[in-house]
Amino acid sequence: MIMLMSMKEEYKPILLALAAVAIALGITNILLAYNIATEMNQSDRSDVNNIHAELDYLKNRYDAIDKKVENIDSKLIELKGINEVLNDIRYKLVNINSIDEDSNSNSNALKYMLDHSLEQRLKGLEGNVEDRGDFKLMYIDDKHFSRILSRSKVIDAYIDALNSKFILPHDIEVVVGDDDRCKNASGYYEQMRKRIVLCYSSIDNFMRLYPDDVGRFSILVKFLLYHEVAHALIDAYKLPIVGMQEYAADNFAIVMMLNDGDDIHPLIWLYDAMREDKYATSTTSIRYWDTHMLFVQRYYDILCLAYGSDPLRYDSSSNDLPSERAYRCSHEYSSTLNAWNELLKPWMKVS
C-alpha cells in the first residue's frame, strides 16, 4: 500500500486493472473448481446408477437360470419315473418269457397290457395325454330318483369336480341304479362296460341315517363314489397297484377327501357302528378269502389316515385308536397321498 501510494499517478490505473484481472481470475478458478467437483459428483451418481442397473440385470439372469434349473430337476424326476417304469416292464417281461408255451394267449394278453401301460405312462410324463372322455352321470330308475331328487345335486357336483381334475382316455359312466349285484354291494365298477354303479339302496340308507343333514349325507356318498372312481382310474390308466385293489381304492377315497378338506367324521362313525353291528359282521366274519377287508379293519385304517392328516381334528384320545398305530399315522397319510399324487400326476389337469 505504501508502495502503491509512493508510485507515480500514471501507474495507478494499470495496477488497479491488474488487480481487477487477478480478482477475476481467482473467481473464475473458484467457479471452475466448483463445476469440476459438481461434474465429478454427477459422474459418481451415474456410476452408482450403472452399478445398480448391472446388479438388477444379474439378479434377473440369476432368477432365469434358477427357473431353468428347477425345470431340469423336474425333468430329471420324470426321467427317473420313466426309468423305474422301464425296469418294472423288463422284470415283468422276463417273467412272461418264462411262461410255458401252452399259455401263449395269456402271455400275449399280458404283454399287450404292459405295453399299453408303458405307452400311456410315457405319454403322461411327456404331457402328451389327450382328454378324450368325462365322467357322465345317469339315473336309471325314475321312481327311486324321485326319492333323492332334492339331494341329487350333491352327486352332480362331485362329478363336475372329478371332470375338472382328471384327463380321461374314454368316457366313464356313473350310473345310479339298482340291480342284482346291489344286494351284496354298495356300488361297483364294471370293467367291460367302463361304468360305475352306485346302488340306490345304499344311497337310501345314507339318507335314512341323516334325513336332515345334507352335509353328513354327502360325505358318505362321496366316499362311495370315490372308492369306485379309484377302480375306474386304475383300469383306465393301467396303474401298477401293489397289493389288494380294494385296499388301494379305500385309501384313494380317504386321502383325496381329506386332501379336499372334508370332515370325514360321519364315515368314521358309520364304520364304528358297522364293526359293532352283529348282523353286519356276521355276513363277513367268515369271509376271510374276500378281497374286501373286514369292517373293523377298514374302521381303523380310516381312523388312522384321518388322524394322520389332522391330529387336532381327529384327536386319538377321543377315539380308540391305539398309540402303537397312532404314532405312524402321519407317515401313513403323507406317503399314501404322495403315492396317489405321483401315480395320477400325468393325468391331472392343470388348475
KAGI-V449599 format. One record per residue. N is the residue number from 1. SS is DSSP state (2 for helix, 1 for strand, 0 for the rest). D_FIRST is the distance of its C-alpha to the first C-alpha in Angstrom with 1 decimal. Layout:
n: [N:N]
ss: [SS:SS]
d_first: [D_FIRST:D_FIRST]
//
This chain:
n: [1:2:3:4:5:6:7:8:9:10:11:12:13:14:15:16:17:18:19:20:21:22:23:24:25:26:27:28:29:30:31:32:33:34:35:36:37:38:39:40:41:42:43:44:45:46:47:48:49:50:51:52:53:54:55:56:57:58:59:60:61:62:63:64:65:66:67:68:69:70:71:72:73:74:75:76:77:78:79:80:81:82:83:84:85:86:87:88:89:90:91:92:93:94:95:96:97:98:99:100:101:102:103:104:105:106:107:108:109:110:111:112:113:114:115:116:117:118:119:120:121:122:123:124:125:126:127:128:129:130:131:132:133:134:135:136:137:138:139:140:141:142:143:144:145:146:147:148:149:150:151:152:153:154:155:156:157:158:159:160:161:162:163:164:165:166:167:168:169:170:171:172:173:174:175:176:177:178:179:180:181:182:183:184:185:186:187:188:189:190:191:192:193:194:195:196:197:198:199:200:201:202:203:204:205:206:207:208:209:210:211:212:213:214:215:216:217:218:219:220:221:222:223:224:225:226:227:228:229:230:231:232:233:234:235:236:237:238:239:240:241:242:243:244:245:246:247:248:249:250:251:252:253:254:255:256:257:258:259:260:261:262:263:264:265:266:267:268:269:270:271:272:273:274:275:276:277:278:279:280:281:282:283:284:285:286:287:288:289:290:291:292:293:294:295:296:297:298:299:300:301:302:303:304:305:306:307:308:309:310:311:312:313:314:315:316:317:318:319:320:321:322:323:324:325:326:327:328:329:330:331:332:333:334:335:336:337:338:339:340:341:342:343:344:345:346:347:348:349:350:351]
ss: [0:2:2:2:2:2:0:0:2:2:2:2:2:2:2:2:2:2:2:2:2:2:2:2:2:2:2:2:2:2:2:2:2:2:2:2:2:2:2:2:2:2:2:2:2:2:2:2:2:2:2:2:2:2:2:2:2:2:2:2:2:2:2:2:2:2:2:2:2:2:2:2:2:2:2:2:2:2:2:2:2:2:2:2:2:2:2:2:2:2:2:2:2:2:2:2:2:0:0:0:2:2:2:2:2:2:2:2:2:2:2:2:2:2:2:2:2:2:2:2:2:2:2:2:2:2:0:0:0:0:0:0:1:0:1:1:1:1:1:0:0:2:2:2:2:0:0:0:2:2:2:2:2:2:2:2:2:2:2:2:2:2:2:2:2:1:0:1:0:0:0:1:1:1:1:1:1:0:0:2:2:2:2:0:0:0:1:1:1:1:0:0:0:0:1:1:1:1:1:2:2:2:2:2:2:2:2:2:2:0:0:0:0:2:2:2:2:2:2:2:2:2:2:2:2:2:2:2:2:2:2:2:2:2:2:2:2:0:0:0:0:0:0:0:2:2:2:2:2:2:2:2:2:2:2:2:2:2:2:0:0:0:0:0:2:2:2:2:2:2:2:2:2:2:2:2:0:2:2:2:2:2:0:0:0:0:0:0:0:0:0:0:0:0:2:2:2:2:2:2:2:2:2:2:2:2:2:2:2:0:0:0:0:0:0:2:2:2:0:0:0:0:2:2:2:2:0:0:2:2:2:2:2:2:2:2:2:2:2:2:2:2:2:2:2:2:2:1:0:0:0]
d_first: [0.0:3.8:5.3:4.9:6.1:8.5:9.8:13.0:13.6:16.0:13.6:11.4:14.4:14.9:11.5:12.0:15.5:14.8:12.7:15.7:18.1:16.6:16.9:20.4:21.4:20.6:22.7:25.4:25.6:26.0:28.7:30.3:30.5:32.1:34.6:35.6:36.1:38.1:40.2:40.9:42.1:44.3:45.6:46.4:48.3:50.1:51.1:52.4:54.4:55.9:56.9:58.6:60.4:61.6:62.8:64.7:66.2:67.3:68.7:70.8:72.0:73.0:74.9:76.7:77.6:78.8:81.1:82.5:83.2:85.0:87.1:87.9:88.9:91.1:92.7:93.4:95.1:97.2:98.1:99.1:101.4:102.9:103.5:105.2:107.4:108.3:109.2:111.4:113.1:113.7:115.3:117.5:118.5:119.6:121.9:123.1:124.1:126.1:128.3:131.9:132.8:135.2:132.3:130.5:130.3:128.5:126.2:125.3:124.6:122.4:120.5:119.9:118.6:116.2:115.0:114.5:112.6:110.3:109.7:108.8:106.6:104.6:104.2:103.0:100.4:99.2:99.0:101.7:104.2:105.4:106.2:109.8:111.2:111.0:112.8:115.1:116.7:120.4:122.8:126.4:128.5:127.6:129.8:127.7:124.5:125.1:125.0:121.5:120.2:117.8:116.3:116.5:112.8:112.0:113.6:112.0:108.6:109.2:110.4:107.2:105.1:106.9:106.6:102.8:102.6:104.9:105.5:109.2:111.2:113.9:115.0:116.2:118.4:118.2:121.6:122.4:126.2:129.2:131.7:133.9:131.1:129.5:132.4:130.8:127.2:124.3:123.0:123.1:121.6:124.0:122.7:125.1:124.2:120.5:120.7:120.1:122.7:121.8:125.0:125.5:127.4:124.4:122.1:124.7:124.7:121.0:121.3:123.9:121.7:118.8:120.3:117.4:114.5:113.3:110.5:112.8:115.4:112.8:111.8:115.4:115.7:112.4:113.6:116.9:115.2:112.5:115.1:117.1:113.9:113.2:116.6:115.8:112.4:113.8:116.4:114.1:111.4:113.9:111.8:112.6:113.6:114.6:117.2:119.2:118.0:119.0:116.7:113.9:114.6:114.4:111.1:109.7:110.6:109.3:105.9:105.2:106.0:103.9:101.1:101.4:100.9:104.5:106.0:109.2:110.7:113.6:114.5:114.4:116.6:119.1:119.5:119.6:122.5:124.2:124.2:126.0:128.4:131.7:133.0:129.8:129.8:133.5:133.2:130.6:131.3:133.7:131.8:129.8:130.2:128.4:125.0:123.6:122.5:124.2:122.9:121.8:119.8:118.1:117.3:115.4:113.7:112.4:111.4:109.5:107.5:106.7:105.5:103.5:101.7:100.7:101.8:100.7:102.7:105.7:105.6:108.2:108.9:110.3:112.8:114.9:112.8:113.2:110.1:111.3:110.8:108.0:105.4:106.0:105.9:102.1:102.5:105.7:104.1:100.9:102.9:105.5:102.9:100.9:104.0:105.1:101.6:101.5:105.0:104.3:100.7:101.7:103.6:101.2:99.5:95.7:95.0]
//
